[in-house]
Amino acid sequence: MKRIILIIVACIVLPLLIAAQDSSKFYFRSLPYLQNLSENEVTVFSVASKPCVSYVLFGETFELSDAVFASQHGQIDANRHVQKVKLSGLLPGKKYYYRVVSKEIKVYQAYKVLFGDSVMSDIHSFVTPHSDIRRFSFLTFNDVHSRPDFIDSVYRQNRDVAFICYNGDMLDDIYHSNEIIDHFLASSAASFGASIPFVYTRGNHETRGPAARELIDFVCTPNGQYFYTFNIGNTAFMVLDTGEDKPDTHTVYAGLADYDRYRTMQAAWIRSVTDTDSWKKAKHRIVCAHIPASRSHDGWHGSTEVAQKFLPLLENARVDLYLCGHTHEPVLETPNANHKFTMVVGGGPMRNEKSANVTYIRVDVDHNYLYVRLLTPKGEIINEYKVK
């Protein structure tokens, strides 16, 4: 009888002791990942298990001759789980090596700070783009809904890409920041994120849940917004935030939604962007957004708003390619009466991970054309088109 009691105690107590021991460890919850990679700078993110302070060692060789930390308002960024360090003064078309070092902060008081353990990432590398680039490729995923397992296998088939676009609803409704890390960031960083960046488009599901407002802490955009532009070589990119799909007054939003005004503000921003020389002189113009922009749409409020507020502006701005998702029905539509640009809608594994609707999009940019393909995770072509 005594032996049985000991076994029962061991089965109950030991796992609790192990869990307590693991919770005391300091480690990277997500390995480093890159954001905003441009000719002259990049931002390196890392996520630790406990509040910490971090810095990045980097250089043109494995010697990593420079050390950089983030500082704002005279204070080094500290006592946070999420750390982001901007590397500036980089040269175009150059390969750089880096690693992240993070030190746990055990006690942070006004006149007393105690540090704990330190962790150091492996050495990773990245290559800055340059303005003369005329050929590059990228992948687009959408509506993954916290099921990212197939993304790494797709990337392994497409290692030559310059970046990856996450085009909305990568996550389900966000109830805790742990979901952002465990269902999205950690797998991205382990797969490709330490060497090539991802570009983030917010979907309607990522606006939902008590932790939805924390998503912005884990991504970095050129202007700090979910709508922004960037250029690679002779190609101009515009990322839009199409917002929610129901009216702001819908009861599920409890009076906390302001997407109609948000889209109106973006429309004014689109006008200002498309009036710039950078946009007008670009050889190719690509838009990434979650909800399709078409006169033929599903009739939901968000789709109607996009058709009314964004579509005319984008058509006048001579957009070549519009990449989107939301419907979970993969389709490639060439210019027609509903939209003057080529529009590709990606599918997603929300209903069935083995469904034929699971897709990704690959775009190969050449000086004279855009070659866009809609593919299955195995690389089988569903449809393709060359945009000239």
Secondary structure as UniProt FT lines:
FT   HELIX           2..23
FT   STRAND          28..35
FT   STRAND          42..59
FT   TURN            62..63
FT   STRAND          66..68
FT   STRAND          71..72
FT   TURN            73..74
FT   STRAND          75..76
FT   STRAND          78..87
FT   TURN            92..93
FT   STRAND          95..108
FT   STRAND          113..120
FT   STRAND          124..127
FT   TURN            131..132
FT   STRAND          136..141
FT   TURN            145..146
FT   HELIX           149..157
FT   TURN            159..160
FT   STRAND          163..167
FT   HELIX           177..180
FT   HELIX           181..185
FT   HELIX           186..188
FT   HELIX           189..193
FT   TURN            194..195
FT   STRAND          198..201
FT   HELIX           205..207
FT   TURN            210..211
FT   HELIX           212..218
FT   TURN            222..223
FT   STRAND          228..232
FT   TURN            233..234
FT   STRAND          235..239
FT   TURN            248..249
FT   HELIX           251..253
FT   TURN            254..255
FT   HELIX           259..274
FT   HELIX           277..280
FT   STRAND          284..288
FT   HELIX           301..305
FT   HELIX           306..310
FT   HELIX           311..316
FT   TURN            317..318
FT   STRAND          321..324
FT   STRAND          331..333
FT   TURN            337..338
FT   STRAND          342..345
FT   TURN            353..354
FT   TURN            356..357
FT   STRAND          360..365
FT   STRAND          370..375
FT   TURN            377..378
FT   STRAND          381..387
//
